[in-house]
Amino acid sequence: MKRPRIQLAAILTLLLAAASTISTVAEAEAQITAREQAQFREIRQEAIHAGGNSDLENAVEGRLVKFLEEYPESLFRKAVLIDLLGIQSQPERDCRGVDSLAVQILDLGAIHHDYYLLGSLYHQKGCNPARSLDLIEQAILAAPDNQPLHQSRYHALRGELVSGTNREATARDLNTALALLEIAIRRESEDGSLLRHAGVLDSRQKERSRLLWRAAENAEATGKPEAASPYLQTLLGMNPDDEAAKEALTRTLLDSGMSREVAQARVEILIRELSEATSQRVIDGQELPDARLLSIDGTEVLLSSYRGQPLLVAFWAGWCAPCFEELPFLIELQSRYQAQGLEVLFVNLDKDFRVSPAKLPAATNDEAANSAVTLVADGVLTRSTIIRDMLEAYQIPFEVLLGSQETIELFDISALPLTLVVDRSGQMRYRHLGFNIQTSIRDVLESEVREILDLPRD
């Protein structure tokens, strides 16, 4: 009977020893982890302060490499590798260092932003254009659908990467980037980010301007300078004092055969119209053209089908910042006067956007749905997907239709937004070019809506 007691005592002794060992190991690991975290924070701060100073960056590089040698399994390994990647951006560094770090970062399991950083650096250093494009494609594919700001930047870079070989693809990517940026701004406005964080709104406006300039420059490079006009007019609508945009727009008019004097006068008139958002009475008897449009599901829609309803027909595009300033007011008017019969039509004039082919919706047996999903070799998707994101972001309650170049010519659209006030008989009463929330345009437009609804004008 004593033997079992001896075994039990031995087991208890072993368990106590093991517990002591485990406690000691846990304490040691905690100490190591605390030291590792402290070293990482210290080196990270040095790396941040060294940014742009080659001598300081070279000194920090040695400490970063030593950290990885001391803690090969560190949870901070990827962050350290990305810091090392930043040092590789020095002009004198060759591409071999980038290649080595890229392999290590991707082996750790890259997320969309990692692909973007790597693709950006390859592009910046001119190392491997094909590799850079592939990495940005991976970033677009991996980016979550609920992060339009990241998606916007990825599309903008892809547009830059293909600009030398495919200007049309670049235009699509830049239009996509602009549309996604507007969605991001809307969401940041709703969650309060634009107000909570100093400089965010200014940063987004600068980003919007950069994209508009790049879109205008890309359009000019196609040999069709008139294609740059909408982007330049949007820039002037945002900032009427933008001298560079004035000169660029004047240049497009000169290319069309105008004299400089006439071209400059036209630009000044346009700026005044955009900044004042003036209302023009349409000549009596002028009917709304019976344009052929598409619903976002691909169904053909004729404007004549709305005859008998008082209408606001608002033309817009994803790159048009003033269009998105006007949108909340259109939603307000629709809500206020829907019971009296007002119908708002929101007609999109973008060209097709670009997406990663892997993000395309699966084919269905619904011909109408499939007709709105047109894929070609370089990953072109019709506007439907991104416009649906806009519908969700802005909670747009009225019908969104898709226009075309034929629509632009039919309505003689020279700038956006363009809003038409149409009475029940189909006659165009007023034509509004531009939108400026600082002017009286809201009161004017509401008064005109009341007129076509046969209500007293306030």
N, C-alpha and C positions, 0 to 999 in steps of 0.2 A: 504493500500500500504506500510505502514511502517513495517509490520510484516516480509515480505520477506527480507527486508533490515537487520532486527535484526537477522534472521536466517543466512543470508549470512555473517554477521559480526561474528556470533558465529562459523560458519564453518571455516572462515578464521582464527579465534583465535585458534580453535582446530588444524587446519593444521599447523600453526606456532609452536604450542606447540609440536605437534607430530614430526615435523621436528627437533626441538631443541632436543627432546628426542632421536630421531634416531641418530642425530649427536653425542650426548653424549654417547649413547650406542656404536656407532661405534668407538669413540675415546677410550672408556674403553676397548673394545675388542682388539683394536690395541695395547693398552698398555699391556694387558694380554698376547697377542700373542708375543709381543716383549720380555716380561719378561720370558715367557715360552721358547722361542727360546734361549735366553741368558743362562738360567739355563740348558737347554738341552746341548748346546755346552760346557758349563763348565764341566758338569758331564761327558759328553762323553770324553773330553780330560783326565779327571781323570781316567776314565775306561781304556783308551788306555795306559796311563803311568803306571797303576797298574798291567797290564798284567803279570802274572807269580808270582806276590808277593801276597801271601794269605792274609797277614794282610791288605795291601792296598785295595785288592779286597773286603774284608769283610766290610771295611769302605765305599767304594763306593756303595756296595750293598744296604746299608741303605739309601743312598741318592737317588738311583734309585727307590727303593720302595716308598719313600716319594714323589718323582716326580709323580709317577703314581697315588698316592692317591690325590695329589693336582690337577692334570690334567687328570682325568679319560678318557676323550674323546680326548686326545692329538693326533695330527697327527703323533707324534713321538713315539707313544705307541709301535709299533712293534719293532722299533730300540732299545728302552729301554729294551724290553723283550728279544731281542737277546743278548744285553749286559749282562743281568742277566743270560742268558743261558751259556754264556762263563764262568761266575763265577762258574757255576755248574760243570765245568770240573775238579775242584779241586778233587784230589783223595779221600779226606775224605768225600765228599758230596755223599749222597745216591741217588737213582734213583727217589725218590718221587718228588724232586724239578724239575727234568727234565720232568717228566710226567705232572706236573702242568703247567709249562711254555709251553710245547708242545701243550696242549689243547688251551691255550690262543692265541698262535701264529697261529695255524691252524684255529681258529675261526675268526681271522682277515682276512683270505684269503691268503693262502700261495702261494708263487711262487716256481719255481723249486729249487732255491738256499736255500730257507727255509727248504724244505724237506731234502736237502743234509746235511745242518747243523745239523738238528735233528737226521737224520740217522747216521751221523758220531759220534755224541755225545753218542747216545745209544750204538753204536759199541765200542767206546773208553772205556766206563764205564762197558761194558758187561752186560747192564741192561736187554735187551729184544731182542735177536737175530732176532726173527720173526718180531718184530716191526721195527727194524732197516732195515731189508731187504725190508719190505713193503714201508717204507719211501723212500728208494733209488729207488725202482721201480717207485714210484710217481715222483721222481725227473727226472728220465729218460723219463717218459711219458710227463711231463710238460715242459721239456727243449725245447726251440725253435730250429728248424732245422738249423738256421743260427748261432748257437753258439756251434761249434764242440769242443771247449776247455772245456766248462762245461760238455758236453756229455761225453768227454773222461774221465774226473775225476769221473763222476758218474758210468760209466762202470767199471773203475778200482776198485772202492770201492765195487761194487756188486760182482766182481770177488773175492775179498778178503773175502767177507761175506760167499760165498758158497764154498770156497776152501777146507774146511774140509769135505765136503760131496759130492762134484761133481767137480773133477779136470778138466773134459772135459769142463764143463760149464765155469769154471774159465779161461781156455785157450782161449775160445771164447771171453769172456769179455775182457781179456787183449789184445788180437789181435785187437778187436774192438777199445779199448782205444788207442792203438798205431796208428791205421789207422786214427782215428779222430784227434789225436794230430798232425799228419803230415798235415792234411787238415788245421788245425788251424794255424800251422806255415806258411804254404803257404799263407794263407789270410793275416796274420800279415806282411809277407814279402811284399805283394803287396800294402797294405795300409800304409806301412812305420812304423808300430808299433815297429818292431824289431830294427829299427835304432833310432827312436825318444825317446824311453824309455830305459834308461840305465839298464842293467841287465836282460832284457826280454829274449834275445837270450840264455844267460847263464842259465836262469831259465828253459827255454823249453828243453835245452839239458840235464839238470839234471833230469827233469821229464821223458824224453825219456829213459835215462839210468836206472832210478828206475823201469820203467815199463818193460824194457827188462830183468833186473835182476829178477823181480818177475815172469815173464813168464818162464825164465830159471829154477828158483827154483821150480815152479809149475810142469814143465815138468819132472824134476828129481824126484819129489815126486810121479809121476805116476808109477815109477819102470821101466821107459824107458829112461835112461839118454841120449841116442842118440837124443831124441826129444828136448833136451835143446841146442844141438849144434848150430842150426841156430841163436838163440838169442845171444849166447856167441860169435859167429863169427861176428855178427853185432856189438857187443860191442867192439871187437878188431879192427874191421874196422874203428870205430869211434875214438878209442884210442889204438894204438898198444902197449902202455906201461902199459895197465891195467893188473897188475899182478894177481889180483883176478880172472879175466876172463880167463887168461892163465891157471891158476891152475885148474879152474873148467872145462875148455875144455880138458885139459890133463886127468882129472879124468874120463871124459866120454869115452875117448879112452882107458884108463886102464880097464874100465868096459867091453870094447869090446874084451879084451884079449891081448892087446898090452903090451909090456914091457914099463917101464917108459922112458927108453932112446929113444925108437922108437917114443913113444907118444909125448915126448917133441920136438923131431926133426920135427915131422909132424906139430905140432902147430907153430913152428918157420917158417917153409916153408909157411904155410897158411898165417901167419901174413905178411910175405914179399910179397906174391902175392896180398893180400888185400890192403896193404899200397901202393904198387907200381902200382897196377892195371895193371898187365902185360898182354901182348897179346901172345897167344900161337898159332902157326900154327898147324892146324889140319892135320892129316895124309891124303895124297891125296887119293881120292876115297871113303872117308867116307861120306855117304849120310845123310842128315837130317832125323832123324827117323820120321816115319809117325804117329805122336801122334794124339790121338782123344781128342779134346778140346771142350769147349762150348763157345758160344758167351754169352754176358751178358743177352741176351733175352732167353737163354736156347737152342739155336739151335746148333746141333753138327757140328763141324768144323774139317776137316782133314788137316793137314799141307801139304799133297801132293797136295791139291787144289791150292797151291801157286807156284807150279812148273813152271818154266819159268820166274819168277820174282826175281830180286835180293832182298835179305831180310836182315833185322836186326831183330833177334828174341831176345827180352829182357825179361828175367824172373825176377819177382819182387814180393814183398809182402808188405802189409801195415805197418809192423813193421820194415821194412828195410830202415834206414835213408840214406845210400849211394845210394839206388835205386832212391830216390827223388832228390839226387844231380845229378844223371845221366840224369834224365828225361828231364830237359830243353834242354840239349845238343841233346838228341834224337829228340826232337821236332824241333830243329834247323836244324838237318840233314835232317829230313823228308821234311821240307820246302825248303831247298836248293836243294835237289836232287830228289824231287818227279817227276819233269818233265822228268828226265832221267830214271824213272821207279822204283826208290827205294820204297820199302814197309817196314814199321816198324810194327812189331807185339809185343804187350805188354802183356805178359802172366802172369797172377796173380796166385800165389801159396798159398794164404791164405786158411785156412779152413773157414767154415761158421762163420759169425759174430753173435752176439746176439743182439736182439732189444726187446723193450717192445711189447707184442702181440698187444696192442692197436694201435701201429704205423705201423702195417702191411698194405700194399695196399689191397684194396678191390679185391675180386675175379672177374675175367672177363671171357668172353667166348673164349678168346685167349689162346689156349692150350700151345703155345710156351712161352707166357708170364708167364702163371701159372706154367709151369715146372721149372721156375727159382725162384719161390717163395715157398719154402718148409718149412712149419711150423711144429714143433713138440712141445711136451708138455711144455718144458722149455723156449720157445720163441726163437727158432733158425730160423734165416732167412739166405738164401743164400747171397753170397757176392754182388749181383747185386746192392742193394740199396746204400751201402756205396761207391762202385766203381763208381756209377753214380755221387755221390758227388765229388769224386776225379776228374772225367772227367771235371766237371764244375769248380772246384777250379784251376786245372792246365791247363784248355783249351786244353785237349789232343786231337790232330787231327787224331790219327791213331787208328786202331782196337785194342780193349782190349779183350783178351780171358781168359778163366778160365781153369787152369790146376788142377792137382790132385796129390795124392801120386804116382800114376802110372807114371805121367809126371816126377816127381822128380827122380824116379828110372830109367826111360828110358833114361834121359839125364845125369844121374850120377851127380846130383846137390848137392854139398857139402856146398856151400855158395852162398850168393846173394850180389849184382846183378850178374847175369850171362848173357852175351850178345854174341850171335852167329852171325857171318858174313857168309851169304850163297849166293852162286852165282846162276846164272839163271838155271843151270843144277841140282840144288838141292844139290850140294856138299858143305859141311861145310868147309870154308877156315880158319877162325880164331875163337878163343874162348877167351873171356875176362872175368876174374873173378875179381869182385870188381870194384870200381870207386873212384878215388881220383882226385879231381879237381886241386890239387896242382902239379900233375905230367903231363907228356906229353901225357897222354892217349887220350886227345881230338884230337890232331894232328895225332896220330897213327890210331885211329879209323876212322877218316875222310879219311886218306890215303887209308885204306883198303876198305872203301866204294867206293872210286873212282876206285879202282882196279876191283871190281866186276861189276862196271858200264862201264868198258872198257874205262875209262878216264885216262889221264896222272896223275900219282901219284905226288903230290907236294913234 
